[in-house]
Amino acid sequence: MVKLSVNINKIATLRNARGGNNPNLLKMATDIQSFGADGITIHPRPDQRHITYKDACELPKVVHKEFNIEGNPIKKFIDLVCNIKPTQVTLVPDSVDAITSNSGWDTIKNKDFLKDVVSDFKSNGIRTSIFVDPHLKFIEGAKEVGADRIELYTESYADNYEKGILKEIDKYVESSLLAHKLDLGINAGHDLNLQNIEYFVSNMPYLHEVSIGHAIISESLYLGIENVVNLYLHKMSYAFKK
């Protein structure tokens, strides 16, 4: 079975928008695991606009399944991850001001840098994954820098699936076959959702894990809002009758 790691960044965004601790990030992480998710993913950014470094340090108290920390390996991030020692670190080349991740690593151009970073994490016993576009040369590069896994950037798959261009998955299948041949584990993530996940998972060989956040939180709002509105109406009606 392909594992599902839930990215809880958007829960932290909602909390931060109001201040205080509602929703409670640690409780949400606990509940998400109890609902069946295989792991928790976070992506702390330098401006801490959603997940804070404090959150990252507190989450190991409640994450008893796989814990994946994503981010650009600047020094502060490297120090944080080596201190926490999560199950997995996923290296993402996002700029400081990026709204969300928007490209994978050029593992050839950044070979020496990535090799040093990967070596540092692996010496701390942390499984290391490299975020890459579905291009074979970058997957080969990920192997050369010593990564344990790759995470395939799935935005182009999601965009084309919505347009009915299903053949876009072919490049992901080819990438997965090569990664498996190179003894790299295969993760995937970005813009996967309830509409496109079944086709992706059913067609992807050797896929270990998907990481999904924004879609899960957005879909939860849509699928849960009717129930919550009616609970309010019920409680208000009951109060009026008392």
C-alpha positions as CSV (number, residue, x, y, z in Angstrom):
1,M,0.0,0.0,0.0
2,V,1.1,3.6,-0.7
3,K,1.5,5.6,2.5
4,L,-0.2,8.9,3.0
5,S,1.6,11.6,4.9
6,V,-0.5,14.6,5.7
7,N,1.0,18.0,5.5
8,I,-0.4,20.2,8.4
9,N,1.0,23.6,7.3
10,K,-2.4,24.9,6.5
11,I,-3.7,24.0,9.9
12,A,-0.9,26.2,11.4
13,T,-1.8,29.0,8.9
14,L,-5.4,29.0,10.2
15,R,-4.2,29.1,13.8
16,N,-1.8,31.9,13.1
17,A,-4.4,34.0,11.3
18,R,-6.3,34.5,14.6
19,G,-3.6,34.0,17.2
20,G,-4.0,31.7,20.1
21,N,-4.1,27.9,19.7
22,N,-7.2,27.2,17.7
23,P,-7.0,24.9,15.9
24,N,-4.6,23.0,18.2
25,L,-1.8,21.8,15.9
26,L,-0.6,19.1,18.2
27,K,-4.1,17.7,18.7
28,M,-4.8,17.8,15.0
29,A,-1.6,15.9,14.3
30,T,-2.6,13.3,16.9
31,D,-6.1,13.0,15.4
32,I,-4.9,12.8,11.8
33,Q,-2.7,9.8,12.8
34,S,-5.6,8.2,14.6
35,F,-7.8,8.6,11.6
36,G,-5.4,6.4,9.6
37,A,-2.8,8.6,8.1
38,D,0.7,7.0,7.9
39,G,2.6,10.1,8.8
40,I,2.8,13.9,9.3
41,T,4.7,16.3,7.1
42,I,5.6,19.9,7.9
43,H,7.4,22.5,5.9
44,P,8.8,25.3,8.2
45,R,9.8,28.4,6.3
46,P,12.2,31.1,7.4
47,D,9.4,33.6,8.0
48,Q,7.5,31.0,10.0
49,R,4.2,32.1,8.4
50,H,2.6,28.7,9.1
51,I,4.6,26.0,10.9
52,T,7.0,27.6,13.4
53,Y,10.3,26.3,14.6
54,K,8.7,25.9,18.0
55,D,6.0,23.7,16.4
56,A,8.6,21.6,14.7
57,C,10.3,20.9,18.1
58,E,7.0,20.1,19.9
59,L,5.5,17.8,17.2
60,P,7.8,14.8,18.0
61,K,6.0,14.5,21.3
62,V,2.8,13.4,19.5
63,V,4.0,12.1,16.1
64,H,4.3,8.4,16.6
65,K,4.2,7.4,12.9
66,E,6.5,8.8,10.2
67,F,7.6,12.4,10.6
68,N,8.7,14.2,7.5
69,I,10.2,17.7,7.5
70,E,10.5,19.5,4.2
71,G,12.5,22.6,3.5
72,N,15.3,24.4,1.8
73,P,18.6,23.3,3.6
74,I,19.7,26.7,4.9
75,K,21.8,26.5,8.0
76,K,18.9,27.2,10.4
77,F,16.9,24.4,8.8
78,I,19.8,21.9,8.8
79,D,20.4,22.6,12.5
80,L,16.6,22.2,13.3
81,V,16.3,18.9,11.5
82,C,19.5,17.4,13.0
83,N,18.3,18.4,16.4
84,I,14.8,16.8,15.9
85,K,15.9,13.8,13.9
86,P,12.7,13.1,12.1
87,T,12.1,9.9,10.1
88,Q,12.7,11.7,6.9
89,V,13.9,15.1,5.6
90,T,12.8,16.2,2.1
91,L,15.1,18.8,0.5
92,V,13.1,21.5,-1.5
93,P,14.8,24.3,-3.4
94,D,12.2,27.0,-2.6
95,S,13.2,30.6,-2.3
96,V,12.6,32.5,1.0
97,D,9.6,34.4,-0.5
98,A,8.0,31.4,-2.3
99,I,4.3,31.0,-1.6
100,T,4.6,27.3,-2.2
101,S,7.2,24.9,-3.7
102,N,7.3,25.5,-7.5
103,S,10.2,23.4,-8.8
104,G,12.5,20.5,-8.1
105,W,16.2,20.5,-7.7
106,D,18.7,20.6,-10.5
107,T,20.7,17.8,-8.9
108,I,23.5,18.2,-11.5
109,K,24.1,21.9,-11.0
110,N,23.8,21.6,-7.2
111,K,25.6,18.2,-6.9
112,D,28.4,19.3,-4.5
113,F,26.1,21.3,-2.2
114,L,23.5,18.5,-2.1
115,K,26.1,15.8,-1.5
116,D,27.4,17.7,1.6
117,V,23.9,18.3,3.0
118,V,22.7,14.7,2.4
119,S,25.9,13.3,4.0
120,D,25.2,15.5,7.1
121,F,21.6,14.3,7.5
122,K,22.5,10.6,6.9
123,S,25.2,10.8,9.5
124,N,22.5,11.7,11.9
125,G,20.4,8.7,10.9
126,I,17.8,10.7,8.9
127,R,16.4,9.3,5.7
128,T,16.9,11.9,3.0
129,S,14.6,12.6,0.0
130,I,15.3,15.1,-2.8
131,F,12.3,17.0,-4.4
132,V,12.7,16.7,-8.2
133,D,10.8,17.2,-11.4
134,P,10.2,14.1,-13.4
135,H,13.4,14.4,-15.5
136,L,15.6,11.3,-15.7
137,K,18.9,13.2,-15.4
138,F,17.8,14.8,-12.1
139,I,16.8,11.4,-10.7
140,E,20.2,10.1,-11.7
141,G,21.7,13.1,-10.0
142,A,19.8,12.4,-6.8
143,K,21.4,9.0,-6.7
144,E,24.8,10.5,-7.2
145,V,24.4,12.9,-4.2
146,G,23.5,9.9,-2.0
147,A,19.8,10.5,-1.4
148,D,17.7,7.6,-0.1
149,R,14.6,8.7,-2.0
150,I,13.2,11.2,-4.4
151,E,9.9,13.1,-4.2
152,L,8.4,13.7,-7.6
153,Y,6.9,17.1,-8.1
154,T,3.4,16.4,-9.3
155,E,2.1,19.8,-10.3
156,S,2.3,19.1,-14.1
157,Y,0.5,15.8,-13.6
158,A,-2.3,17.5,-11.6
159,D,-2.7,20.3,-14.1
160,N,-2.8,18.0,-17.1
161,Y,-5.2,15.5,-15.4
162,E,-7.7,18.4,-14.9
163,K,-7.5,19.1,-18.6
164,G,-8.0,15.4,-19.5
165,I,-4.4,14.9,-20.7
166,L,-3.8,11.6,-19.0
167,K,-0.6,10.7,-20.8
168,E,1.2,13.2,-18.6
169,I,1.6,10.4,-16.1
170,D,3.9,8.6,-18.5
171,K,6.9,10.7,-17.5
172,Y,6.2,10.0,-13.8
173,V,6.0,6.2,-14.5
174,E,9.3,6.4,-16.4
175,S,10.9,8.3,-13.6
176,S,9.7,5.8,-11.0
177,L,11.0,2.9,-13.0
178,L,14.4,4.5,-13.2
179,A,14.5,5.5,-9.5
180,H,13.6,1.9,-8.6
181,K,16.4,0.6,-10.8
182,L,18.8,3.0,-9.0
183,D,17.5,1.7,-5.6
184,L,15.9,5.0,-4.7
185,G,12.6,5.1,-2.9
186,I,9.8,7.0,-4.6
187,N,7.6,9.7,-2.9
188,A,5.3,12.2,-4.7
189,G,3.5,15.3,-3.9
190,H,2.0,18.7,-4.8
191,D,-1.5,19.4,-6.1
192,L,-2.6,15.8,-5.6
193,N,-6.3,15.7,-4.5
194,L,-9.4,13.5,-4.3
195,Q,-10.0,13.8,-8.1
196,N,-6.6,12.8,-9.3
197,I,-5.1,10.6,-6.6
198,E,-6.7,7.3,-7.6
199,Y,-5.4,7.4,-11.2
200,F,-2.0,8.5,-10.1
201,V,-1.5,5.8,-7.4
202,S,-3.0,3.0,-9.6
203,N,-0.6,3.8,-12.4
204,M,2.6,4.5,-10.5
205,P,4.9,1.5,-10.0
206,Y,7.0,1.3,-6.8
207,L,5.4,4.4,-5.2
208,H,6.1,4.5,-1.5
209,E,4.4,7.6,-0.2
210,V,2.4,10.7,-1.2
211,S,2.4,13.9,0.8
212,I,-0.8,16.0,0.6
213,G,-1.7,19.1,2.6
214,H,-3.5,21.9,0.9
215,A,-6.1,19.7,-0.8
216,I,-6.9,17.7,2.3
217,I,-7.5,20.8,4.4
218,S,-9.6,22.4,1.6
219,E,-11.6,19.3,0.9
220,S,-12.2,18.8,4.6
221,L,-13.8,22.2,4.7
222,Y,-16.2,21.3,1.9
223,L,-17.0,17.8,3.1
224,G,-17.4,18.8,6.7
225,I,-19.1,22.3,6.6
226,E,-22.6,21.0,6.2
227,N,-22.3,18.8,9.3
228,V,-20.9,21.6,11.4
229,V,-23.5,24.2,10.3
230,N,-26.3,21.8,11.1
231,L,-24.7,21.0,14.5
232,Y,-24.8,24.8,15.3
233,L,-28.5,25.0,14.2
234,H,-29.4,22.0,16.3
235,K,-27.7,23.3,19.4
236,M,-29.3,26.8,18.9
237,S,-32.7,25.3,18.4
238,Y,-32.3,23.1,21.5
239,A,-31.3,26.1,23.6
240,F,-34.4,28.1,22.4
241,K,-36.7,25.2,23.4
242,K,-35.2,24.9,26.9
